[in-house]
Amino acid sequence: MHLVAFRISAPNPPADPAEAQALCAALKQEVDAYRGAEHVRVHTSRDGTLGVLFLLAPGPAEARAHCLEICTAALAGVPQLSRWRIAGF
């Protein structure tokens, strides 16, 4: 089990509360659908979203790659999040 922290930034801080809520829902939906993801914890702020994923993976590099896949899919799945960006791990 690996814990991967991530940050997704809003296009124009402060983050729109409805967009932040949509992002949280999209991330949770992707985690539910993704084999190997155990849990996601998300905190929204004025600048965007901070979160952690608990992932089953052979090593830290694979866990980060899985996290990137989940975050990318979450952003791609919600049109109103098209300008949000993955800011780091």
N, C-alpha and C positions, 0 to 999 in steps of 0.2 A: 504494500500500500504506500502510495506517495501522495504528499500534499503539495499542490502547486498553487502558488498565489499568482493572481493576475490583476491587471488594471485595464479598464475600458474607459476611454475618455469621451466626454460629450463634445459636440462640435463647437458650441458656443456657451461656455459656462456662464451662469449657472445652468445645470441640467434641467430640462423640462421634466417635472415630476411624472407626467404621463409616459414619457419616453423611458425614464428610468424604471418605472413599474413594468413597462412592456419588455424591457431588457431582462429584468429579473425573471419574468414569466418565461421568456424564450430560453434563457439559460437553464431553468429548471426542467423545461420540456426536453431540451437536448440531453441533459443528464439522464432523464428517465429513459430516453431512447437509446443511449449509448452504452454498449456492453463494456464493462470495466470501470464505469464511473459509479462511485458509491454514494457521493454526497456533494452538494454545492452549498456554499454559504456566501451570501452576497450582501454588501453594504453600499447603499447609494449615498453620494455626497454631492456638493455643489459642482464638482468637477467631473463627475461621472460615477463609475462603479469600481469598487474594490471587492475582490472575492477570492475564495479558495475552493479548489476542487480536490476531492479525495479520490484517487484513481488507482486501479490495479494496473501495473505495468512492470516490465522487466527491470527498468532502471529509470533514473531521473530524466534522461534525455527523451525517452519514449513517453514518459508522463507529460512533459512539457509539450511534446508534439500532439498528444491526445487533447490536451487543454486547448491548444491552438485550434484544432479541428472543431471542438465543441463551441468555442467562442466565435469562430468564423461562421459556423452554421447558424448560431443564434442570431448574429447580426444580419446574415443574409436572408433569414426567414421572416424578417419584419421590415417592411418597406420604410417605416418611419425612423428606423435606426440606420439607414443607409450611409449617413454621414458620421456615425460613431466609429471610433477606431480602437483597436487593441493597442494599448500604450506600453505594455510590458509585462514581464513575468518576474 
